[in-house]
């Protein structure tokens, strides 16, 4: 198989930048990356970057999750852990008692000694992972460094713009050109759609003339809010709060980062076809207020702090909860990689490595992609 020379990837998030990185690193191939806003404008910039190797054991995602976790360590070794804020840490589930949320407490028993920075209303805790199987990375820094490598190593190019049309070869249905709103055209011998939660709109717009997407279900997006606060201390324990509904209809998660920031997120919305533009997601004040209230209830370390950043992003979902990775039906040189749910940052690099192999040799050796193939939705 002759390796492609004109690879066009649409989507500058963790999937697109990971694919660019591994094409350059392992295959010596450059690409053109297209995104309306640039590198990591959406969830790949605003996600928490939490990594857990074993939380999907026993499912179709077990291999991807575990290989993805190990690959993040390899990438950190190559790019420099400090450059992408990669580190190992611990994780605990912490239960709170609403009757105690206004009282400052010390953990009352040895089983709560593992609670590092939660000191209000704690009634129980359980370890969810250690530094053997829990890690974190800064998503935006990861994407930027992977793209920098692809650009400097092989001359990959970033094009800021919005694709409005794809031109197909009339005999083979292969993608031949990608047209942007500004009128420019880019030749392609391989075309990869990696638009995250915006993939549904992309497919409907670009492939409506060809029967390439009729079997695919809609790719929806789930909106989630987050805020960043900076306490006086640097912590090393991620916490998942169990409040039995006292925080409202939300699961609150907090990921301290090595730069001192604490990433607080929660209040996921419903699965929807997205109407907001990438990088322009509206931040709903009520959701941020609820996040701040949850910290006031549970920790003197983070309670009362004014966030220096508030944001919202969408993660992509599929009908069966599995990523969509592989060749699009009826189009011999078009591929898709999306639908990684809340695990996009963990699974992004291993997806990029696998798709790079798929494009170059016709199959993936590092990861079995069968469970994620678009063909699973065919009649």
ABEGO torsion letter per residue (X at the ends): XBBBABBBBBEABAAAAAAAAAAAAAAGBBBBBBBAAEBGABAAAABAGBBBAAAABGBAAAAAAAAAAAAAAAAAAAAEAAAAGBBBBBBBBBBBBAAAAABBBBBABAAAAABAABABGBABBBBAEBAAABBBBBAAAAAAAAAAAAAAAAGBBBBBEBBABBBBBAAAGBBABBBBAAGBBBBBABBBBBAEAAAAAAAAAAAAABBAAAABBBBBBBBBBBBBBBBABBBABBBBBBAGGAAEBBBBBBBBBAAGBBBBBEGBBBBBBBABBBGABBBBAAAAAAAAAAAAAABAAABGBBBABBBBBBBBBBAAGBBBBEBBBGBAABBBBBGAEAAAAAAAAAAAAAAAAAAAAGBBAABBAAAABAAAABX
